[in-house]
Amino acid sequence: MSAADDNVLQHADQLYAARAAMADAQPRARGLGVAELVQFLADRNRSLSAAEQQALFASPQLRADFQRLKSQLGIVELPAQAAASAGAADARRFDGGSVRLHPSRVAGQVYVLFHFNWPTGTPTAILLEGAEGHLVKRPLPSGDATGQVVLVLDQSSAPDQAFLQLIADPRTVGSFLL
């Protein structure tokens, strides 16, 4: 064998080893970035995992990007209530409407009644941000001709309970996604 053949064999051996190492390597999970935040805000059914929420609240840059994206989308805000508010709130007002919690006659059910005074359409989802950094997004059904949107929630359901706790907390802020 010549020196050139040895170099070809050595190079082939190195390529084989590199490809075998790449095949054995675990694919690296992609972190939360601006693209995922855009998808989260644009897709009414997309939620953030606990790890993604943690990454969002741990990174000042991601948090700033998130706030900037929300402002660019023309989202209507559900502000926190006045500092004087204590305990749970069963009604809140926001620019262009109101939200009210109303117990159902059926045990364990609660109606969440949204009323929008907007000239056209109603939002597709609501995003709630708790004071402790917990995010809950809930798709909203289409509103009726008067701008009324109704959610019927079950207090024994963990996702419904999380939503009810956040919306009743006067420190929670929210965004209506259009």
Buried (B, 14 or more C-beta within 10 A) or exposed (E): EEEEEEEEEEEEEEEEEEEEEEEEEEEEEEEBEEEBBBEBBEBBEEBBEEEBBEBBBEBEEBBEBBEEBBEEEEBBBBEBBEEEEEEEBEEBEBEBBBBBBEEEEEEEBBBBBBBBEBEEEBBBBBBBBBEEEBBBBBEBEEBEEEBEBBBEBBEEEEEBBBBBBBBBBBBBBBBBBE
